[in-house]
Amino acid sequence: MNRNQGFTLLEILAALTITVVGITAVVKAAGSAVDVVQTSEDRILGSWIASNRVAELRLGRTWPGASTRDLSEKLGGEDWYYRETISTTSDPDLMRVDISVYKDKEHLDFSAKLFGYLSKYSPPSELPLAWADELGGQDREGGSNEIGDQAETNEQAAQDGVNENDQQNQQDGDD
């Protein structure tokens, strides 16, 4: 019996079909992974924009009124658009802030949403030492800050100690 040692056309077509289906599945999975990474990045950046805006409002020196504003900001090399809604609450010393962040000006491509509250309450002037240094010993109202004053006193005492040692060393060298 004389048998051919090759593949039939039908076997080759079946192998090619299986290969094409496999490659298509891999390409779709890679495309989905890229979409997930892009969506995650957009949500993270959108959340940063919203939380930064709430922090800015909390640190602001003026009490905002109820309003809705459309604003924009550049972050990560892209323009971002957000809608800020400030509304009253049952407590007159508390305002609610809603921030919705979008990638487009028409507010169709939603990225993130955050809400927070603004309070008229201002904490006592006991700031952590690092804050006191940054504020130069002054609290937010411009008054004296005991912690900042203490830091300056400690710093001055340390400097005086160094000066006394320098004077002692100089006298020892003169003798």
Secondary structure, 3 states (H helix, E strand, C coil): CCCCCCCCHHHHHHHHHHHHHHHHHHHHHHHHHHHHHHHHHHHHHHHHHHHHHHHHHHHCCCCCCCEEEEEEEEECCEEEEEEEEEEECCCCCEEEEEEEEECCCCCCCEEEEEEEEEECCCCCCCCCHHHHHHCCCECCCCCECHHHHHHHHHHHHHHHHHHHHHHHHHHHHHC
